[in-house]
Amino acid sequence: MFTYFRCAGWFVLFTVFAQSQAAMAQGVTADTILIGQSAALSGPAEQLGKEMKSGAEAYFDVVNKSGGVNGRKIKLVSVDDGYEPEKAAANTTKLIEADKVLALFGYVGTPTSNAALPIFTAAKIPFVGAFTGAQSLREPFNRYIFNVRASYFDETEQIVAHLVQQGITKIAVFYQNDAYGKAGLAGVERAMKKRMIEIAETATVERNTTDVSAAVSKLAKSGTSAVIMISAYKSCAAFIRAMKLAGAFQQFWNVSFVGSKALSNELGDEGRGVQISQVVPFPWSDVNPIVREYQKHIGAPEKYSFTSLEGYIAARVMVEGLKRAGKNLTRESLVDGLAGIGKIDLGGFTVTYTPTNHNGSNYVDLTIISRAGTFKH
């Protein structure tokens, strides 16, 4: 009898220990939840990563100060990939295998997210709130991907619809020569085809460069009335300045990934009239409760931006999933928690997930850079 109970006792202790070790291997301890992020924190796209990170941390800090989620505080482990796919892939492997994070969060960019895709899918790691609207993260359906923002198809549809309503049909596309640029180009092609119009002209720029001379030579005298740009803020600013110097004054449109605040800062006075589609509410408005909450927690008004607001909203979604995952937190319970959200209003921004659809929002707004680098919508 004594031997039986002693063995039973050791079995219980071993089981508890094994469960504890398994949880720790998935980024969860008694008081901590590890979340991993690979983003551009240096280089020509660094403002995108820095703003996404600061917005997320603003909300995670609020949660941690109130006791965390089920007694566990969230730690965001952010590593720099310079907006380069190879670095993002290496970072993803390290975050999973060495840092042993529970989930991946807030990646910045299509080529970097695509590089991480086969790695986190094979490891069955939740991938939440990436700063990209690419279809590669939407089709085919992936159980581990949770998109918060609208897609590039949604954004380019709104831009093309707006232009055509104005009677503008001679439209060019300036795009980054990589997965991101091609994803945006596909969105423009789709929206134009829907209206039985063809893209008038295209030109490219290489990722993380500002050599736009060939693109300007091609598009400045193309006779187009508008240029839709699918690139990051440094190259887009260089393109717009060079086009104006060449005497070309088409309407210049960008999708949200450009980094609106960074683009405005790069262009200065030359930014006035440049238009950008957005996938989150207006950060300087006090109409929506989610924006008022964000403004309170992000700090001074000079920190307000569309990108940091997106990071903040993505963090809200992540925390909602963590809460629903329960105290016995694992990667699979987090996936179930997020998929079980259904439709939730975060305060003027609605996110909807189901077990078979993880595309949270199709919200798109159109904005324009106004006087002194401010924005209007």
Residue pairs with C-beta under 8 A, 6 or more apart in sequence:
22 330
23 29
23 329
23 330
24 100
25 100
26 100
26 102
26 329
26 330
26 331
27 33
27 34
27 35
27 36
27 99
27 100
27 101
27 102
27 103
28 34
28 72
28 102
28 329
28 330
29 72
30 71
30 72
31 68
31 71
31 72
31 73
32 72
32 73
32 74
32 75
33 68
33 69
33 72
33 73
33 74
33 75
33 102
33 322
33 329
34 75
34 77
34 99
34 100
34 101
34 102
35 74
35 75
35 76
35 77
35 101
35 102
35 103
35 104
35 105
35 318
36 76
36 77
36 79
36 92
36 95
36 96
36 99
36 101
36 103
36 104
36 105
37 53
37 56
37 76
37 77
37 78
37 79
37 104
37 105
37 106
37 107
38 78
38 79
38 80
38 81
38 87
38 88
38 91
38 92
38 95
38 104
38 107
38 112
38 116
39 48
39 49
39 52
39 53
39 78
39 79
39 80
39 81
39 106
39 107
39 108
39 112
39 131
40 46
40 48
40 49
40 80
40 81
40 82
40 83
40 108
40 109
40 112
41 49
41 50
41 53
41 78
41 79
41 80
41 81
41 82
42 80
42 82
43 82
43 83
43 84
43 208
44 83
44 208
44 209
44 210
44 232
44 234
44 235
45 82
45 83
45 108
45 109
45 208
45 232
45 233
45 234
45 259
46 82
47 233
47 259
47 261
47 262
47 307
48 83
48 108
48 109
48 131
48 232
48 233
48 257
48 259
48 262
48 307
49 78
49 80
49 83
49 108
51 259
51 261
51 262
51 305
51 307
51 308
51 311
52 106
52 108
52 131
52 307
52 308
52 310
52 311
52 314
53 76
53 78
53 106
53 311
54 298
54 303
54 308
54 311
55 294
55 298
55 305
55 307
55 308
55 309
55 310
55 311
55 312
55 313
55 314
55 315
56 76
56 105
56 106
56 129
56 311
56 312
56 314
56 315
56 318
57 76
57 311
57 315
58 294
58 297
58 298
58 299
58 308
58 311
58 312
58 315
59 297
59 312
59 315
59 316
59 319
60 74
60 76
60 315
60 319
61 297
62 297
63 69
63 73
63 74
63 319
64 73
64 74
68 74
69 319
69 322
69 323
70 322
70 323
70 326
70 327
70 329
72 329
74 319
74 322
76 105
76 106
77 95
77 99
77 101
79 91
79 94
79 95
80 87
80 91
81 87
81 88
81 91
81 112
82 208
83 108
83 109
83 111
83 112
83 207
83 208
83 232
84 111
84 112
84 207
84 208
85 111
85 112
85 114
85 115
86 115
87 112
88 107
88 109
88 111
88 112
88 113
88 115
88 116
89 115
89 116
89 119
92 104
92 115
92 116
92 119
92 120
93 119
95 101
95 104
96 104
96 119
96 120
96 123
96 125
101 125
102 126
102 329
102 330
102 331
102 334
103 125
103 126
103 127
103 128
103 318
103 331
103 334
104 116
104 120
104 125
104 126
104 127
104 128
105 127
105 128
105 129
105 314
105 315
105 318
106 128
106 129
106 130
106 131
106 311
106 314
106 315
107 113
107 116
107 127
107 130
107 131
107 132
108 130
108 131
108 132
109 131
109 132
109 180
109 257
110 132
110 134
110 136
110 137
110 178
110 179
110 180
110 183
111 178
111 179
111 180
111 207
113 127
113 130
113 132
113 134
113 136
113 137
114 134
114 136
114 137
114 179
116 127
117 127
117 136
117 137
117 142
120 127
120 144
121 142
121 144
124 144
124 331
124 332
125 144
125 331
126 144
126 146
126 321
126 331
126 334
126 335
126 338
127 137
127 142
127 144
127 145
127 146
128 146
128 148
128 314
128 317
128 318
128 321
128 338
129 146
129 147
129 148
129 149
129 310
129 311
129 313
129 314
129 315
129 317
129 318
130 137
130 145
130 147
131 149
131 257
131 307
131 310
131 311
132 149
132 180
132 183
132 257
133 147
133 149
133 150
133 151
133 152
133 153
133 154
133 155
133 183
133 187
133 255
133 256
133 257
133 279
134 151
134 152
134 179
134 180
134 183
135 151
135 152
135 153
135 183
135 186
136 179
136 183
137 145
137 147
138 145
138 147
138 151
138 359
141 356
141 357
141 358
142 358
143 335
143 339
143 358
144 335
145 358
146 317
146 321
146 338
146 353
146 358
146 360
147 358
147 359
147 360
147 361
148 310
148 313
148 314
148 317
148 351
148 360
148 361
149 256
149 279
149 280
149 310
149 314
149 360
149 361
150 279
150 361
150 362
150 363
150 364
151 187
151 359
151 362
152 183
152 184
152 186
152 187
152 230
152 255
152 257
153 186
153 187
153 190
153 191
154 279
154 362
154 364
155 187
155 255
155 256
155 277
155 279
155 364
156 184
156 187
156 188
156 190
156 191
156 228
156 255
156 277
157 187
157 190
157 191
157 194
157 364
158 277
158 364
158 366
159 188
159 191
159 228
159 253
159 255
159 275
159 277
159 366
160 171
160 188
160 191
160 192
160 195
160 228
161 191
162 366
163 169
163 171
163 226
163 251
163 253
164 195
164 197
168 225
168 226
168 251
169 195
169 197
169 225
170 200
170 223
170 224
170 225
170 226
171 188
171 192
171 197
171 199
171 200
171 224
171 225
171 226
171 227
171 228
172 199
172 200
172 201
172 202
172 203
172 219
172 222
172 224
172 226
172 227
172 228
172 250
173 184
173 185
173 188
173 199
173 201
173 202
173 203
173 227
173 228
173 229
173 230
174 202
174 203
174 204
174 205
174 212
174 215
174 219
174 227
174 228
174 229
174 230
174 231
174 236
174 239
175 181
175 182
175 184
175 185
175 202
175 203
175 204
175 205
175 229
175 230
175 231
176 184
176 204
176 205
176 206
176 207
176 230
176 231
176 232
176 235
177 204
177 205
177 206
177 207
178 206
178 207
180 207
180 230
180 231
180 257
181 204
181 230
181 231
183 230
184 228
184 230
184 255
185 202
185 230
187 255
188 199
188 228
188 230
189 199
192 198
192 199
200 222
200 223
200 224
201 218
201 219
201 222
201 224
203 214
203 215
203 216
203 218
203 219
204 215
205 211
205 212
205 215
205 231
205 235
205 239
207 232
209 235
210 234
210 235
210 238
212 235
212 238
212 239
212 242
213 242
215 239
216 239
216 242
216 243
216 246
216 248
219 227
219 243
219 248
219 250
220 243
220 246
220 247
220 248
221 248
224 250
225 250
225 251
226 250
226 251
226 252
226 253
227 243
227 250
227 251
227 252
227 253
228 253
228 254
228 255
229 236
229 239
229 252
229 253
229 254
229 255
229 258
230 254
230 255
230 257
231 239
231 258
232 257
232 258
232 259
233 258
233 259
233 262
233 263
233 266
234 266
236 254
236 258
236 263
237 263
237 266
237 267
237 271
240 252
240 267
240 270
240 271
240 274
241 267
241 270
243 249
243 250
243 252
244 270
251 273
251 275
252 273
252 274
252 275
253 274
253 275
253 276
253 277
254 260
254 263
254 274
254 275
254 276
254 277
255 276
255 277
256 276
256 277
256 278
256 279
256 306
256 310
258 276
259 307
260 276
260 278
260 305
260 306
260 307
260 367
260 369
260 375
261 305
261 306
261 307
263 271
263 274
263 276
263 369
264 271
264 274
264 369
264 373
264 375
265 373
267 274
267 369
267 373
268 373
271 369
271 373
272 369
272 370
272 371
273 368
273 369
274 368
274 369
275 366
275 367
275 368
275 369
276 366
276 367
276 368
276 369
277 364
277 365
277 366
277 367
278 306
278 364
278 365
278 366
278 367
278 377
279 306
279 310
279 361
279 363
279 364
279 365
280 306
280 309
280 310
280 313
280 349
280 363
281 287
281 288
281 290
281 291
281 309
281 348
281 349
281 363
281 365
282 291
282 365
282 367
282 375
282 377
283 291
283 294
283 295
283 304
283 305
283 306
283 308
283 309
284 301
284 304
284 374
284 375
285 291
286 292
286 295
287 348
288 347
288 348
288 349
289 347
289 348
290 313
290 316
290 346
290 347
290 348
290 349
291 309
291 347
291 348
292 347
293 347
294 308
294 309
294 312
294 313
295 301
295 304
297 312
298 304
298 308
298 309
298 312
313 346
313 349
316 346
317 338
317 341
317 346
317 351
317 360
320 337
320 338
320 341
320 344
321 334
321 337
321 338
321 341
322 329
322 334
322 337
323 337
324 336
324 337
324 338
324 340
324 341
325 333
325 334
325 336
325 337
326 333
326 337
338 353
338 358
339 353
339 354
339 355
339 358
340 353
340 355
341 351
341 352
341 353
342 352
342 353
342 354
343 350
343 351
343 352
344 350
344 351
344 352
349 361
349 363
350 361
350 363
351 360
351 361
352 360
352 361
353 360
365 377
366 377
367 375
367 376
367 377
368 375
368 376
368 377
369 375
370 376
